[in-house]
Amino acid sequence: MILDFITLAFTNLKKRQVRSWLTMLGIFIGIAAVVSLISLGQGLQDAISKQFETLGSDKITITAGAGLSGPPGSGFTSAKITQHDVDLIEKIGGIKGVVPINFKMGRVYFDDQLKYTYVYGIPLEEDMRSIVDSMSNIKVADGRRIEQGDTNVVMAGYGLSTGDIFEKEVKVRDKLLIEDKKFEVVGTLETIGNKADDSAIFMPLDKWREVFNEPEIISMIVVQVQDGDNVNDIAEEIKLRMRKDRGLKEGEEDFNILTSEQLADVFKIVFGIVQAVLIGIAAISLVVGGIGIMNTMYTSVLERTKEIGIMKAIGAKNSDILTLFLLESGLLGLVGGLIGITLGVGISKVVVLIAQEFIGTGLLGASFPPILIVGALTFSLVIGSLSGMLPAIQASKLKPVDALRYE
Amino acid sequence: MAILSLNEVWKTYEIGEEKVNAMAGINLNVNKGDFITIMGPSGSGKSTTMNMIGCLDVPSSGAVLLENQDISHLEESDLAIIRGKKIGFIFQKFNLIPTLTALENVELPMMFQEIPKEIRKERAAKLLGMVGLAGRLDHRPNELSGGEQQRVAIARALSNDPEIIVADEPTGNLDSKTGVNVMDFLRQLNKQGKTIIIVTHNEELTKYSSKVYMLRDGKIQNE
């Protein structure tokens, strides 16, 4: 029975093809926007979560500067972090390791070509190694890792070894001139996931201090706690001690302490807000699409008044007419939703492709949880049916005698 | 035995301040197997009477009995069920659904009675064959001539095998030869036992009927 009605509704929509398509346009633009925004937003959040997962939930990073004003080390500040702070933190209980990491833009010559890229100085002591590796996500692809006792050797990031930075690919045993000092490449790395990190060069921390003539400052301290559960307590303790040591009041800190969890939360909140605003705008377009369906259905009821009268004369009940018109508007919504979802998935995939190609991050992936697809489909069906409700009620309540007389 | 009777039926419309009696106390008995013609000039209350007989409308006062059931106080949805089962309509302007094929048009009343698709299709094709349109099943109304459309309408009227066929000016939009054709068809149906009620102002059609009622100002002139 209901199948017959669906066929009938479909026939009616097909008869008014141009109008049906135009009506559905309103729905599928809205649904496409919602689906692509949610899938990309979800993908972005997944990417962020993954990034912080490799960092580990048991780590705390300390950088100079006040407030989260940008990537670590980028803020202009007179405050410095030094070995003195490392010593201070090491005295706190429950800590597994304290690792200083330095980085700076450096002049790098290779094959008579000059490029500026990040140069990291990393400690090589055995007990710090795992913290450094998981912090920077270092995995050697070719050659070996730099080790204790190494001096004039470096590891080159994935981007250098694939020829993204210099015209020539950087290989193991190649020579680089960094800040006018000669280094040999002993290892190349696997991709870290973003262009900035993949174009970096890693050298021993002591050598870095010599090359950049920075004997004191530390760009970033990474602390690994023994037990991931009290990471926030220890972060508070570090904050307190550093503040006391510097003679600062609460809220006046000239350094940032972030647990990876906090860092992830900050990102998630920001993206959440941006996403909510965008989805809000998309939702408005869905409402407009719904009004479009309502308008089309009202027109349709008026045009088919006589037809409604005929159907009633030959035995259609009010509920039959109601069902028929509701199905028509529901179908408009559903088909619009289907096209919208397809379009939205397409848009997300293109955006991901563009992100990979031009921004160079392989981290961003679009995520399509089944709930999103099912939800969008249900939502479009509901919008269609709701918008068709009033016109359908009007159609069903027509008196057969009046409707038959209508020309 | 009366299959349908109107007892002192009044239908009053209010047009502005004025009250107009489209039916002013009509009494009418239709027996099973009758072929009745209701005649009258425009404004005589013909159409209103037809609506009452066809269960499309309910009276302002009086009773309409269909197979001894008083239908004058029924809700629209209950009337629809009665119409679908017991009455077949034939209209002056055929009133087929333009988006549907001949076969689908004939199927439609059966669809509202929730008859399964296969049975519907078979029966609709049989009926269309009976009215001589076996080769036109997939044609839409605009691909058919007036006479053909009216024959589709007759097939549609017969689809739920109703007791009564109500025809409103069935030859009004047809040339005389096609008109005779359609009337012959109705006569045939009458011989097979169907009760036929025709509303018209064409005197030609009275020769087919067993009983003629003349309507004027909402009243029956003769008995």
HADDOCK unambig.tbl for C-alpha pairs under 7 A between the chains (distance, minus, plus):
assign (segid A and resid 1 and name CA) (segid B and resid 114 and name CA) 6.05 0.50 0.50
assign (segid A and resid 12 and name CA) (segid B and resid 99 and name CA) 6.86 0.50 0.50
assign (segid A and resid 15 and name CA) (segid B and resid 99 and name CA) 6.88 0.50 0.50
assign (segid A and resid 307 and name CA) (segid B and resid 97 and name CA) 6.40 0.50 0.50
assign (segid A and resid 310 and name CA) (segid B and resid 95 and name CA) 6.62 0.50 0.50
assign (segid A and resid 312 and name CA) (segid B and resid 80 and name CA) 6.45 0.50 0.50
assign (segid A and resid 313 and name CA) (segid B and resid 56 and name CA) 6.75 0.50 0.50
assign (segid A and resid 313 and name CA) (segid B and resid 83 and name CA) 6.75 0.50 0.50
assign (segid A and resid 314 and name CA) (segid B and resid 83 and name CA) 6.41 0.50 0.50
assign (segid A and resid 314 and name CA) (segid B and resid 84 and name CA) 5.28 0.50 0.50
assign (segid A and resid 314 and name CA) (segid B and resid 109 and name CA) 5.51 0.50 0.50
assign (segid A and resid 315 and name CA) (segid B and resid 80 and name CA) 4.75 0.50 0.50
assign (segid A and resid 315 and name CA) (segid B and resid 81 and name CA) 5.75 0.50 0.50
assign (segid A and resid 315 and name CA) (segid B and resid 83 and name CA) 5.41 0.50 0.50
assign (segid A and resid 315 and name CA) (segid B and resid 84 and name CA) 3.66 0.50 0.50
assign (segid A and resid 315 and name CA) (segid B and resid 109 and name CA) 6.10 0.50 0.50
assign (segid A and resid 315 and name CA) (segid B and resid 112 and name CA) 6.20 0.50 0.50
assign (segid A and resid 316 and name CA) (segid B and resid 80 and name CA) 6.01 0.50 0.50
assign (segid A and resid 316 and name CA) (segid B and resid 112 and name CA) 5.66 0.50 0.50
assign (segid A and resid 317 and name CA) (segid B and resid 77 and name CA) 5.00 0.50 0.50
assign (segid A and resid 317 and name CA) (segid B and resid 80 and name CA) 5.40 0.50 0.50
assign (segid A and resid 317 and name CA) (segid B and resid 81 and name CA) 6.93 0.50 0.50
assign (segid A and resid 318 and name CA) (segid B and resid 77 and name CA) 5.96 0.50 0.50
assign (segid A and resid 400 and name CA) (segid B and resid 56 and name CA) 6.32 0.50 0.50
assign (segid A and resid 401 and name CA) (segid B and resid 56 and name CA) 6.16 0.50 0.50
assign (segid A and resid 401 and name CA) (segid B and resid 57 and name CA) 6.80 0.50 0.50
